[in-house]
Amino acid sequence: PPPPPPPHFSSRRRHTRYKDWSRGLGDVYKRQAESKPTDEAMIAATNQALDRVRQLIRGGKWTEMKPAAEALLEQPMSDAQQRDAQALHELADLAMYYRGGIEKAVAELSIGNDFEVVDDFRVIIVETGPDRLVVRFNTKNRSFTFDELPWSLAHKLATFSLPEGPSSQVAKAAYQSIAPKSTDEDRQQAIEWLAEIQGEVEGTNPQQLAETIRSLFPQP
């Protein structure tokens, strides 16, 4: 059977690899408020850093996006830039949290385990690796990197390690909106999930998160 879920999610900031908790960002935000830049060159440099984080998120650069977003928050910036930087960090943080749940679930699977992905669709675990999952269904083996996982399988795996509730639903939407295989339809579905959530979730405003997704991936 799948491994049991971990204890209920803490209100502290998430960390992708589940080995530690991210440092609090309150002091960073306070320093930003105390050191607003007035130099045009400094503002231009921050705009360049913002664009780089946007590119990393759009490109699904999992190992780079969150460190770059955290480094960006250390820079002096205007109020508008700070809002953008915090929104990008939140999106990257949530998506990485969800991807970390998938990674953790795969690492804890045992060869030969089987489970139902959706109604009347079961898979058998054939092989696992740091970025590889081989499953058997319909008498055939199928190999996937994590970025190639079908949505139904990726989301099922995440349920094995993440707690049920709005926090995981928000993270699910963030992940589906920026994963490399995401299409406009996938992102629209993620935005619709966010629209169903009422109020803030662990400090995240789902509607503001949806606006961040729209700004990164404008519809034609």
C-alpha positions as CSV (number, residue, x, y, z in Angstrom):
1,P,0.0,0.0,0.0
2,P,1.1,3.6,-0.4
3,P,3.1,5.1,2.5
4,P,1.1,7.0,5.1
5,P,0.9,10.8,4.8
6,P,3.2,13.0,6.9
7,P,2.0,15.0,9.9
8,H,-0.2,18.0,9.2
9,F,1.5,20.8,7.3
10,S,3.2,23.4,9.5
11,S,2.5,27.1,9.0
12,R,6.2,27.7,8.7
13,R,7.6,28.2,5.2
14,R,8.0,25.1,3.1
15,H,11.3,23.7,1.8
16,T,11.4,21.6,-1.3
17,R,13.6,18.8,0.0
18,Y,11.8,18.3,3.3
19,K,15.1,18.4,5.2
20,D,14.7,21.8,6.8
21,W,12.4,24.8,6.8
22,S,13.1,27.9,4.8
23,R,14.2,30.9,6.9
24,G,11.5,33.4,7.7
25,L,11.3,36.3,5.2
26,G,9.9,38.9,7.6
27,D,13.3,40.4,8.3
28,V,14.0,40.5,4.6
29,Y,10.8,42.4,3.9
30,K,11.6,44.8,6.8
31,R,15.1,45.6,5.4
32,Q,13.5,46.2,2.0
33,A,11.2,48.8,3.5
34,E,14.1,50.5,5.1
35,S,16.3,50.7,2.0
36,K,14.1,51.7,-1.0
37,P,16.3,52.5,-3.9
38,T,16.2,55.9,-5.6
39,D,19.0,55.3,-8.1
40,E,17.7,54.4,-11.5
41,A,20.5,52.0,-12.2
42,M,19.6,50.1,-9.0
43,I,16.0,49.8,-10.1
44,A,17.1,48.7,-13.6
45,A,19.3,46.0,-12.0
46,T,16.4,44.8,-10.0
47,N,14.2,44.7,-13.1
48,Q,16.8,42.5,-14.7
49,A,16.8,40.2,-11.7
50,L,13.0,40.0,-11.8
51,D,13.1,39.1,-15.5
52,R,15.6,36.3,-14.8
53,V,13.3,34.8,-12.1
54,R,10.4,35.0,-14.5
55,Q,12.4,33.2,-17.1
56,L,13.4,30.5,-14.7
57,I,9.8,29.9,-13.6
58,R,8.6,29.8,-17.2
59,G,11.3,27.4,-18.1
60,G,10.6,25.0,-15.2
61,K,14.1,25.3,-13.9
62,W,13.3,23.5,-10.6
63,T,16.8,23.7,-9.0
64,E,17.3,27.4,-9.8
65,M,13.9,29.2,-9.6
66,K,13.5,29.3,-5.8
67,P,17.1,30.2,-4.9
68,A,17.0,33.0,-7.5
69,A,13.6,34.2,-6.1
70,E,15.0,34.3,-2.5
71,A,18.2,36.1,-3.6
72,L,16.0,38.6,-5.4
73,L,14.2,39.4,-2.1
74,E,17.5,40.5,-0.6
75,Q,18.0,43.3,-3.1
76,P,16.8,46.9,-2.5
77,M,13.8,47.6,-4.6
78,S,10.8,49.8,-5.1
79,D,7.4,49.0,-3.6
80,A,6.1,47.8,-7.0
81,Q,9.2,45.6,-7.5
82,Q,8.8,44.2,-4.0
83,R,5.2,43.1,-4.7
84,D,6.3,41.4,-7.9
85,A,9.3,39.7,-6.2
86,Q,7.1,38.4,-3.4
87,A,4.5,37.1,-5.8
88,L,7.2,35.3,-7.9
89,H,8.8,33.8,-4.7
90,E,5.4,32.6,-3.5
91,L,4.6,30.8,-6.8
92,A,8.0,29.2,-7.0
93,D,7.9,28.1,-3.3
94,L,4.5,26.5,-3.7
95,A,5.3,24.7,-6.9
96,M,8.6,23.4,-5.4
97,Y,6.7,22.2,-2.3
98,Y,4.4,20.2,-4.5
99,R,7.2,18.8,-6.6
100,G,9.0,17.9,-3.5
101,G,5.9,15.9,-2.4
102,I,6.0,13.9,-5.7
103,E,9.8,13.3,-5.3
104,K,9.3,12.1,-1.7
105,A,6.4,9.8,-2.7
106,V,8.4,8.2,-5.5
107,A,11.4,7.7,-3.1
108,E,9.2,5.8,-0.7
109,L,7.5,3.5,-3.2
110,S,8.5,-0.2,-3.2
111,I,9.0,-2.2,-6.3
112,G,5.9,-4.3,-6.9
113,N,3.5,-2.0,-5.2
114,D,0.4,-1.2,-7.1
115,F,-2.2,1.5,-6.6
116,E,-5.2,3.0,-8.4
117,V,-4.5,6.2,-10.1
118,V,-8.1,6.9,-11.1
119,D,-11.1,4.7,-11.2
120,D,-10.4,1.4,-13.0
121,F,-6.8,2.4,-13.8
122,R,-4.1,0.8,-11.7
123,V,-0.3,0.8,-12.1
124,I,2.4,-1.5,-10.7
125,I,5.8,0.0,-9.7
126,V,8.6,-1.5,-11.7
127,E,11.5,0.9,-11.0
128,T,12.2,4.2,-9.2
129,G,15.0,6.7,-9.3
130,P,15.9,10.3,-8.4
131,D,14.2,11.6,-11.6
132,R,12.6,8.4,-13.0
133,L,9.6,6.3,-12.5
134,V,8.8,3.1,-14.4
135,V,5.2,1.7,-14.0
136,R,3.4,-1.1,-15.7
137,F,-0.1,-0.9,-17.0
138,N,-2.0,-2.5,-19.8
139,T,0.7,-5.2,-19.8
140,K,3.4,-2.7,-20.8
141,N,6.1,-0.8,-19.0
142,R,6.2,3.0,-19.2
143,S,9.1,5.1,-18.1
144,F,8.7,8.8,-17.1
145,T,11.0,11.5,-15.8
146,F,9.1,13.6,-13.2
147,D,8.4,16.3,-15.8
148,E,6.9,13.7,-18.1
149,L,4.5,12.2,-15.6
150,P,0.8,12.3,-16.7
151,W,-1.1,14.8,-14.5
152,S,-3.3,12.0,-13.0
153,L,-0.2,10.1,-11.9
154,A,1.7,13.1,-10.6
155,H,-1.2,14.3,-8.6
156,K,-1.9,10.8,-7.2
157,L,1.7,10.5,-6.1
158,A,1.5,13.9,-4.4
159,T,-1.4,12.7,-2.2
160,F,0.9,10.0,-0.7
161,S,3.1,12.6,1.0
162,L,1.2,15.8,1.2
163,P,-1.7,16.5,3.6
164,E,-5.2,16.9,2.3
165,G,-6.6,20.4,2.4
166,P,-6.5,23.8,0.8
167,S,-2.7,24.2,1.3
168,S,-2.0,21.2,-1.0
169,Q,-4.7,22.4,-3.4
170,V,-3.0,25.8,-3.8
171,A,0.4,24.1,-4.2
172,K,-1.1,21.7,-6.8
173,A,-2.4,24.6,-8.8
174,A,1.0,26.4,-8.6
175,Y,2.8,23.2,-9.8
176,Q,0.4,22.5,-12.7
177,S,0.7,26.1,-13.9
178,I,4.5,26.2,-14.3
179,A,5.5,22.6,-14.9
180,P,7.3,22.3,-18.3
181,K,4.6,20.1,-19.8
182,S,1.8,22.6,-18.9
183,T,-0.4,23.9,-21.7
184,D,-2.7,26.9,-21.7
185,E,-5.5,24.5,-20.9
186,D,-3.6,23.1,-17.9
187,R,-2.9,26.6,-16.6
188,Q,-6.5,27.6,-17.0
189,Q,-7.6,24.5,-15.0
190,A,-5.1,25.5,-12.3
191,I,-6.6,29.0,-12.2
192,E,-10.1,27.5,-11.9
193,W,-9.0,25.4,-8.9
194,L,-7.7,28.6,-7.2
195,A,-11.0,30.3,-7.9
196,E,-12.8,27.6,-5.9
197,I,-10.7,28.4,-2.7
198,Q,-12.2,31.0,-0.4
199,G,-10.0,33.2,1.7
200,E,-6.2,33.0,2.4
201,V,-4.4,29.7,2.8
202,E,-1.3,29.7,4.9
203,G,-0.8,33.4,4.1
204,T,-1.4,32.9,0.4
205,N,-4.2,34.7,-1.5
206,P,-5.3,32.2,-4.2
207,Q,-6.7,35.0,-6.4
208,Q,-3.5,37.0,-6.3
209,L,-1.6,33.7,-7.1
210,A,-3.9,33.3,-10.1
211,E,-3.0,36.8,-11.2
212,T,0.7,36.0,-11.0
213,I,0.2,32.9,-13.2
214,R,-1.8,35.0,-15.7
215,S,1.0,37.7,-15.8
216,L,3.7,35.0,-16.5
217,F,1.7,33.1,-19.1
218,P,-0.7,35.6,-20.8
219,Q,-3.4,34.0,-22.9
220,P,-3.4,35.0,-26.6
